[in-house]
Amino acid sequence: MRGKPVLLVGTGEAADAKARLIAAAGGIVVRRPDPAVRLAFVALDDVEDATRVAAGLRATGLLVNVVDKPALCDFSVPAIVDRAPVLVAVSSGGASASLSKALRERLEAWLPAGLGRLAQAILAARTTVAVSHPAVAARRLLWDGALAAGGPLDPLADHPDPVAAIAALGTAMVAAARLDTVVLTSADPDDLTLRQLRLLAQADTVYHDANVPQSLLDRARRDAARVAAAPPGSLPAGRSVYLARR
């Protein structure tokens, strides 16, 4: 939205809130239709007026958000926790703005104020880390271990000097190749335990028996390699998981 015009229809507190949202995203609030406009916000209390205006705007090809009327919306606006460059968006799919707001308030209290500084320090260190850890799997092990709960870069902990914390990592976080075996008791992915889901989310390579259903394999990271065979004697660097049917 940065630098783009966004149409805003209506006045009052709700319209003012949307104007602030548009401005915070870098958009330019306009009050009249413009050929360059792609998004529109409608903040009208009267349901009939809102329905009529939204239909007219939609007929011109605009995507429309009508405040507090999810049935009239082409898109919804999430509640946002801003720890720039880290952003967390909470959406209920239009079911309840109050629920999204309540969750955002909890997350605001939970996520450290310095989370953005940690992200910026990691970005600044990427080139140096790539030199010292040229293999993708080695870099992933470094960051996964450092950012794990209780790790030296735990994102939910306060880091007064994240640059120094990253510099202190060295090669200490790089571990040998690791294999975890998950014995499946069901073909239903909902029966996976939290630990099993965590292992799948962390795995660089997923070995699996031939009869493991795709719905279970889909719970692994999208970029993880998948091998329909038992693990070899010599494992690749990184973390591997073996999905074995009972």
ZAPATOR-516765 format. One record per residue (C-alpha): y, z, x; residue number from 1. Coordinates in Angstrom, 2 decimals. Example, Ala and Ser with C-alpha at 12.3 -4.5 7.8 and 13.67 -1.06 7.14 Angstrom:
residues 2
c2: -4.50, c3: 7.80, c1: 12.30, resi: 1 $
c2: -1.06, c3: 7.14, c1: 13.67, resi: 2 $
This chain:
residues 246
c2: 0.00, c3: 0.00, c1: 0.00, resi: 1 $
c2: 2.32, c3: 0.37, c1: 2.98, resi: 2 $
c2: 5.38, c3: -1.80, c1: 2.46, resi: 3 $
c2: 4.06, c3: -3.15, c1: -0.86, resi: 4 $
c2: 5.85, c3: -2.85, c1: -4.23, resi: 5 $
c2: 4.12, c3: -0.71, c1: -6.86, resi: 6 $
c2: 5.25, c3: -0.78, c1: -10.47, resi: 7 $
c2: 5.99, c3: 2.57, c1: -12.13, resi: 8 $
c2: 6.59, c3: 2.71, c1: -15.89, resi: 9 $
c2: 7.91, c3: 5.92, c1: -17.45, resi: 10 $
c2: 10.09, c3: 8.91, c1: -16.66, resi: 11 $
c2: 9.63, c3: 12.64, c1: -16.43, resi: 12 $
c2: 7.51, c3: 15.03, c1: -14.38, resi: 13 $
c2: 4.34, c3: 12.89, c1: -14.40, resi: 14 $
c2: 6.26, c3: 9.78, c1: -13.35, resi: 15 $
c2: 8.04, c3: 11.71, c1: -10.59, resi: 16 $
c2: 4.67, c3: 12.89, c1: -9.26, resi: 17 $
c2: 3.37, c3: 9.31, c1: -9.14, resi: 18 $
c2: 6.57, c3: 8.18, c1: -7.40, resi: 19 $
c2: 5.96, c3: 10.79, c1: -4.69, resi: 20 $
c2: 2.35, c3: 9.64, c1: -4.37, resi: 21 $
c2: 3.38, c3: 6.00, c1: -3.94, resi: 22 $
c2: 6.05, c3: 6.91, c1: -1.39, resi: 23 $
c2: 3.64, c3: 9.10, c1: 0.59, resi: 24 $
c2: 1.24, c3: 6.14, c1: 0.86, resi: 25 $
c2: 4.07, c3: 3.94, c1: 2.14, resi: 26 $
c2: 4.50, c3: 1.97, c1: -1.07, resi: 27 $
c2: 7.80, c3: 0.93, c1: -2.62, resi: 28 $
c2: 8.44, c3: 2.07, c1: -6.20, resi: 29 $
c2: 9.74, c3: -0.70, c1: -8.46, resi: 30 $
c2: 10.65, c3: -0.38, c1: -12.11, resi: 31 $
c2: 10.34, c3: -4.02, c1: -13.18, resi: 32 $
c2: 7.47, c3: -6.50, c1: -12.86, resi: 33 $
c2: 7.51, c3: -8.48, c1: -9.64, resi: 34 $
c2: 5.21, c3: -11.33, c1: -8.48, resi: 35 $
c2: 4.29, c3: -9.26, c1: -5.40, resi: 36 $
c2: 3.13, c3: -6.25, c1: -7.46, resi: 37 $
c2: -0.63, c3: -5.66, c1: -7.64, resi: 38 $
c2: -0.80, c3: -2.05, c1: -8.86, resi: 39 $
c2: 0.95, c3: -0.32, c1: -11.75, resi: 40 $
c2: 1.23, c3: 3.30, c1: -12.86, resi: 41 $
c2: 2.09, c3: 4.07, c1: -16.47, resi: 42 $
c2: 3.40, c3: 7.55, c1: -17.28, resi: 43 $
c2: 4.03, c3: 7.48, c1: -21.03, resi: 44 $
c2: 3.18, c3: 10.38, c1: -23.34, resi: 45 $
c2: 2.69, c3: 8.31, c1: -26.48, resi: 46 $
c2: -0.84, c3: 6.93, c1: -26.60, resi: 47 $
c2: 0.11, c3: 3.78, c1: -28.52, resi: 48 $
c2: 2.96, c3: 2.98, c1: -26.16, resi: 49 $
c2: 0.77, c3: 3.60, c1: -23.13, resi: 50 $
c2: -2.02, c3: 1.43, c1: -24.56, resi: 51 $
c2: 0.35, c3: -1.43, c1: -25.35, resi: 52 $
c2: 2.13, c3: -1.34, c1: -21.98, resi: 53 $
c2: -1.15, c3: -1.06, c1: -20.03, resi: 54 $
c2: -2.64, c3: -4.03, c1: -21.91, resi: 55 $
c2: 0.42, c3: -6.14, c1: -21.23, resi: 56 $
c2: 0.40, c3: -5.35, c1: -17.52, resi: 57 $
c2: -3.33, c3: -5.92, c1: -17.27, resi: 58 $
c2: -2.92, c3: -9.32, c1: -18.92, resi: 59 $
c2: -0.67, c3: -10.35, c1: -16.03, resi: 60 $
c2: -3.42, c3: -9.52, c1: -13.52, resi: 61 $
c2: -2.32, c3: -6.02, c1: -12.47, resi: 62 $
c2: -4.64, c3: -3.06, c1: -11.91, resi: 63 $
c2: -3.32, c3: -0.22, c1: -14.04, resi: 64 $
c2: -3.50, c3: 3.57, c1: -13.87, resi: 65 $
c2: -2.35, c3: 5.41, c1: -17.00, resi: 66 $
c2: -1.57, c3: 9.07, c1: -16.35, resi: 67 $
c2: -3.92, c3: 11.50, c1: -18.15, resi: 68 $
c2: -5.63, c3: 8.68, c1: -20.07, resi: 69 $
c2: -8.74, c3: 7.74, c1: -18.07, resi: 70 $
c2: -10.07, c3: 5.40, c1: -20.75, resi: 71 $
c2: -7.04, c3: 3.15, c1: -20.17, resi: 72 $
c2: -7.35, c3: 3.14, c1: -16.36, resi: 73 $
c2: -8.65, c3: 0.39, c1: -14.09, resi: 74 $
c2: -8.69, c3: 2.87, c1: -11.20, resi: 75 $
c2: -8.29, c3: 6.60, c1: -10.73, resi: 76 $
c2: -6.32, c3: 8.49, c1: -8.10, resi: 77 $
c2: -8.18, c3: 11.18, c1: -6.17, resi: 78 $
c2: -6.83, c3: 14.58, c1: -5.20, resi: 79 $
c2: -6.08, c3: 14.35, c1: -1.47, resi: 80 $
c2: -6.37, c3: 16.84, c1: 1.37, resi: 81 $
c2: -4.17, c3: 15.51, c1: 4.17, resi: 82 $
c2: -4.99, c3: 16.47, c1: 7.75, resi: 83 $
c2: -3.72, c3: 13.18, c1: 9.17, resi: 84 $
c2: -5.42, c3: 11.17, c1: 10.48, resi: 85 $
c2: -8.22, c3: 12.94, c1: 8.57, resi: 86 $
c2: -8.03, c3: 12.47, c1: 4.80, resi: 87 $
c2: -10.40, c3: 13.97, c1: 2.24, resi: 88 $
c2: -10.29, c3: 12.49, c1: -1.26, resi: 89 $
c2: -11.81, c3: 14.29, c1: -4.25, resi: 90 $
c2: -12.46, c3: 12.30, c1: -7.40, resi: 91 $
c2: -14.25, c3: 13.08, c1: -10.64, resi: 92 $
c2: -14.21, c3: 9.44, c1: -11.72, resi: 93 $
c2: -11.53, c3: 10.25, c1: -14.26, resi: 94 $
c2: -13.59, c3: 12.99, c1: -15.94, resi: 95 $
c2: -11.25, c3: 15.84, c1: -15.03, resi: 96 $
c2: -8.11, c3: 15.79, c1: -12.90, resi: 97 $
c2: -8.09, c3: 19.60, c1: -13.10, resi: 98 $
c2: -11.55, c3: 19.78, c1: -11.52, resi: 99 $
c2: -10.47, c3: 17.49, c1: -8.68, resi: 100 $
c2: -7.35, c3: 19.60, c1: -8.18, resi: 101 $
c2: -9.37, c3: 22.84, c1: -8.08, resi: 102 $
c2: -11.73, c3: 21.40, c1: -5.47, resi: 103 $
c2: -8.80, c3: 20.12, c1: -3.42, resi: 104 $
c2: -7.25, c3: 23.60, c1: -3.40, resi: 105 $
c2: -10.53, c3: 25.09, c1: -2.12, resi: 106 $
c2: -10.77, c3: 22.45, c1: 0.60, resi: 107 $
c2: -7.14, c3: 23.03, c1: 1.60, resi: 108 $
c2: -7.99, c3: 26.64, c1: 2.35, resi: 109 $
c2: -11.27, c3: 25.73, c1: 4.04, resi: 110 $
c2: -10.22, c3: 22.93, c1: 6.40, resi: 111 $
c2: -8.23, c3: 24.08, c1: 9.46, resi: 112 $
c2: -4.63, c3: 22.95, c1: 9.74, resi: 113 $
c2: -5.37, c3: 21.61, c1: 13.24, resi: 114 $
c2: -8.15, c3: 19.26, c1: 12.13, resi: 115 $
c2: -5.88, c3: 16.26, c1: 12.61, resi: 116 $
c2: -5.14, c3: 17.27, c1: 16.21, resi: 117 $
c2: -8.88, c3: 17.46, c1: 16.88, resi: 118 $
c2: -9.33, c3: 13.92, c1: 15.52, resi: 119 $
c2: -6.49, c3: 12.63, c1: 17.68, resi: 120 $
c2: -7.94, c3: 14.31, c1: 20.77, resi: 121 $
c2: -11.35, c3: 12.72, c1: 20.11, resi: 122 $
c2: -9.69, c3: 9.32, c1: 19.74, resi: 123 $
c2: -7.83, c3: 9.76, c1: 23.02, resi: 124 $
c2: -11.08, c3: 10.72, c1: 24.79, resi: 125 $
c2: -13.20, c3: 7.81, c1: 23.54, resi: 126 $
c2: -12.56, c3: 5.56, c1: 26.55, resi: 127 $
c2: -13.35, c3: 8.31, c1: 29.06, resi: 128 $
c2: -16.50, c3: 9.33, c1: 27.17, resi: 129 $
c2: -17.63, c3: 5.69, c1: 26.95, resi: 130 $
c2: -17.44, c3: 5.46, c1: 30.75, resi: 131 $
c2: -19.39, c3: 8.66, c1: 31.36, resi: 132 $
c2: -21.85, c3: 7.95, c1: 28.51, resi: 133 $
c2: -22.25, c3: 4.14, c1: 28.37, resi: 134 $
c2: -25.22, c3: 4.21, c1: 25.98, resi: 135 $
c2: -24.35, c3: 4.48, c1: 22.28, resi: 136 $
c2: -27.16, c3: 6.98, c1: 21.71, resi: 137 $
c2: -25.86, c3: 9.21, c1: 24.50, resi: 138 $
c2: -22.36, c3: 9.22, c1: 23.03, resi: 139 $
c2: -23.72, c3: 10.03, c1: 19.61, resi: 140 $
c2: -25.68, c3: 12.95, c1: 21.03, resi: 141 $
c2: -22.55, c3: 14.23, c1: 22.74, resi: 142 $
c2: -20.36, c3: 14.11, c1: 19.65, resi: 143 $
c2: -23.05, c3: 15.25, c1: 17.21, resi: 144 $
c2: -23.83, c3: 18.29, c1: 19.35, resi: 145 $
c2: -20.19, c3: 19.14, c1: 19.97, resi: 146 $
c2: -19.19, c3: 18.79, c1: 16.31, resi: 147 $
c2: -22.20, c3: 20.64, c1: 14.89, resi: 148 $
c2: -21.73, c3: 23.97, c1: 13.14, resi: 149 $
c2: -21.05, c3: 26.54, c1: 15.84, resi: 150 $
c2: -20.61, c3: 23.81, c1: 18.47, resi: 151 $
c2: -17.70, c3: 23.67, c1: 20.92, resi: 152 $
c2: -15.82, c3: 21.26, c1: 18.62, resi: 153 $
c2: -16.96, c3: 22.66, c1: 15.26, resi: 154 $
c2: -14.43, c3: 20.97, c1: 12.90, resi: 155 $
c2: -14.26, c3: 24.05, c1: 10.68, resi: 156 $
c2: -13.19, c3: 26.27, c1: 13.59, resi: 157 $
c2: -9.69, c3: 26.56, c1: 15.02, resi: 158 $
c2: -9.11, c3: 24.71, c1: 18.31, resi: 159 $
c2: -5.73, c3: 25.61, c1: 19.84, resi: 160 $
c2: -6.26, c3: 23.06, c1: 22.64, resi: 161 $
c2: -8.74, c3: 20.38, c1: 21.51, resi: 162 $
c2: -7.99, c3: 18.19, c1: 24.56, resi: 163 $
c2: -9.15, c3: 20.94, c1: 26.91, resi: 164 $
c2: -12.18, c3: 21.65, c1: 24.70, resi: 165 $
c2: -13.27, c3: 18.01, c1: 24.93, resi: 166 $
c2: -12.67, c3: 17.89, c1: 28.68, resi: 167 $
c2: -14.93, c3: 20.95, c1: 29.07, resi: 168 $
c2: -17.87, c3: 19.20, c1: 27.39, resi: 169 $
c2: -18.86, c3: 17.23, c1: 30.48, resi: 170 $
c2: -22.46, c3: 16.13, c1: 30.21, resi: 171 $
c2: -23.72, c3: 19.46, c1: 28.94, resi: 172 $
c2: -24.16, c3: 18.22, c1: 25.38, resi: 173 $
c2: -26.42, c3: 15.30, c1: 26.28, resi: 174 $
c2: -30.01, c3: 16.20, c1: 25.50, resi: 175 $
c2: -33.33, c3: 14.46, c1: 26.15, resi: 176 $
c2: -34.85, c3: 12.18, c1: 23.54, resi: 177 $
c2: -35.95, c3: 14.20, c1: 20.53, resi: 178 $
c2: -38.49, c3: 13.53, c1: 17.79, resi: 179 $
c2: -38.74, c3: 15.39, c1: 14.48, resi: 180 $
c2: -41.62, c3: 14.79, c1: 12.09, resi: 181 $
c2: -41.07, c3: 14.94, c1: 8.34, resi: 182 $
c2: -44.26, c3: 15.19, c1: 6.32, resi: 183 $
c2: -43.51, c3: 13.74, c1: 2.89, resi: 184 $
c2: -44.99, c3: 15.50, c1: -0.10, resi: 185 $
c2: -43.58, c3: 13.10, c1: -2.68, resi: 186 $
c2: -42.28, c3: 9.56, c1: -3.09, resi: 187 $
c2: -39.21, c3: 10.94, c1: -4.86, resi: 188 $
c2: -36.15, c3: 11.18, c1: -2.55, resi: 189 $
c2: -34.84, c3: 14.08, c1: -4.64, resi: 190 $
c2: -37.75, c3: 16.16, c1: -3.32, resi: 191 $
c2: -36.45, c3: 15.96, c1: 0.27, resi: 192 $
c2: -35.27, c3: 19.32, c1: 1.54, resi: 193 $
c2: -31.78, c3: 19.87, c1: 2.92, resi: 194 $
c2: -33.23, c3: 20.08, c1: 6.43, resi: 195 $
c2: -35.08, c3: 16.78, c1: 5.99, resi: 196 $
c2: -31.93, c3: 15.08, c1: 4.69, resi: 197 $
c2: -30.00, c3: 16.41, c1: 7.68, resi: 198 $
c2: -32.60, c3: 15.05, c1: 10.11, resi: 199 $
c2: -32.43, c3: 11.63, c1: 8.45, resi: 200 $
c2: -28.64, c3: 11.67, c1: 8.61, resi: 201 $
c2: -28.75, c3: 12.41, c1: 12.36, resi: 202 $
c2: -31.56, c3: 10.07, c1: 13.41, resi: 203 $
c2: -30.89, c3: 7.02, c1: 15.58, resi: 204 $
c2: -34.41, c3: 5.68, c1: 14.96, resi: 205 $
c2: -36.64, c3: 6.23, c1: 11.92, resi: 206 $
c2: -40.38, c3: 5.65, c1: 12.43, resi: 207 $
c2: -42.39, c3: 5.60, c1: 9.21, resi: 208 $
c2: -45.82, c3: 4.97, c1: 7.76, resi: 209 $
c2: -46.18, c3: 1.60, c1: 6.06, resi: 210 $
c2: -46.42, c3: 3.09, c1: 2.58, resi: 211 $
c2: -43.18, c3: 5.08, c1: 2.72, resi: 212 $
c2: -41.02, c3: 3.80, c1: -0.20, resi: 213 $
c2: -37.68, c3: 2.14, c1: 0.45, resi: 214 $
c2: -35.91, c3: 4.77, c1: -1.67, resi: 215 $
c2: -36.78, c3: 7.37, c1: 0.99, resi: 216 $
c2: -35.76, c3: 5.13, c1: 3.89, resi: 217 $
c2: -32.41, c3: 4.59, c1: 2.17, resi: 218 $
c2: -31.59, c3: 8.26, c1: 2.80, resi: 219 $
c2: -31.37, c3: 7.59, c1: 6.54, resi: 220 $
c2: -28.16, c3: 6.50, c1: 8.27, resi: 221 $
c2: -27.40, c3: 2.86, c1: 7.51, resi: 222 $
c2: -27.15, c3: 1.98, c1: 11.19, resi: 223 $
c2: -30.37, c3: 3.77, c1: 12.19, resi: 224 $
c2: -33.19, c3: 1.54, c1: 13.46, resi: 225 $
c2: -36.26, c3: 1.51, c1: 11.21, resi: 226 $
c2: -39.75, c3: 0.96, c1: 12.65, resi: 227 $
c2: -42.82, c3: 0.70, c1: 10.40, resi: 228 $
c2: -45.14, c3: 2.37, c1: 12.90, resi: 229 $
c2: -45.96, c3: 5.72, c1: 14.45, resi: 230 $
c2: -43.68, c3: 6.81, c1: 17.32, resi: 231 $
c2: -44.60, c3: 5.40, c1: 20.75, resi: 232 $
c2: -45.47, c3: 7.58, c1: 23.71, resi: 233 $
c2: -42.09, c3: 6.88, c1: 25.30, resi: 234 $
c2: -39.21, c3: 7.46, c1: 22.91, resi: 235 $
c2: -35.80, c3: 5.79, c1: 23.10, resi: 236 $
c2: -32.77, c3: 7.90, c1: 23.94, resi: 237 $
c2: -31.31, c3: 9.81, c1: 21.04, resi: 238 $
c2: -32.82, c3: 11.45, c1: 17.99, resi: 239 $
c2: -35.82, c3: 10.01, c1: 16.18, resi: 240 $
c2: -37.53, c3: 10.99, c1: 12.94, resi: 241 $
c2: -41.07, c3: 10.15, c1: 11.90, resi: 242 $
c2: -41.66, c3: 9.95, c1: 8.15, resi: 243 $
c2: -45.35, c3: 10.57, c1: 7.59, resi: 244 $
c2: -47.10, c3: 10.48, c1: 4.22, resi: 245 $
c2: -49.40, c3: 13.44, c1: 3.61, resi: 246 $
